Amino acid sequence: MSMTPALAIFVKTPGLSPVKTRLADTVGTAEAVRFHTLAAAATAAVVGRCRPSLVPYWAVAEAGPQAREAWPEFAQVGQGEGGLGARMHQVYTELQARHGRALLIGADVPQLTPALLQAALALLDDEATPYVLGEAFDGGFWLVGGRAPIERRVWLGVPYSQADTAARFREALAPHGGIASVSTLRDVDDAADLPALAAALATLIDPLPEQRTLADWLHTASHHPTSMELPA
């Protein structure tokens, strides 16, 4: 077992699975794919900056060589079958057993920073908190991690993509140990979330090049609904 913590970024492979379907409903499939690609690159850049204090992985939704080739740079772990809870259980269980500590994130909070991820890891040093959760403003969570196993039924007993997802997950996990909290972030589900992401990227003190590329795309994308007012 490696004592270096692991972090897995959950991704779907464009062309093999539908990506960001709620976003695609408003901006179109091509732009949703473009967002997913740029956001994953920005997220990976942030995670990469945390090496060697963590080992990055892509948690890839699909099996096979095409999916493997689509996600270079980091090691890969398969999400397996089933709903989101089952897939998070699969990845967390594998990486926690291998590394002792594991963090799971999505690719839709590209405004995150290395300091945020380091803070999440540091919270697991506290004996009182074997688990850590980063909640999202929509009621879900953008990060979950720990240094101890999490039973499959905890993952499966939670309704995902709901306004009370994080609260229900916290309630299910609490009997197993203390849960520390990191900053609440806004993840991107649909076009209404894009202005807030643009604003969050604009506040970064030292954005990485990949984050700047995503911010530029958000500012110049004329195809977004006219109701979107992106900050200057």
Order of alpha helices (4+ residues) and beta strands (2+ residues): beta-alpha-alpha-beta-alpha-beta-alpha-beta-alpha-beta-beta-alpha-alpha-beta-alpha-alpha
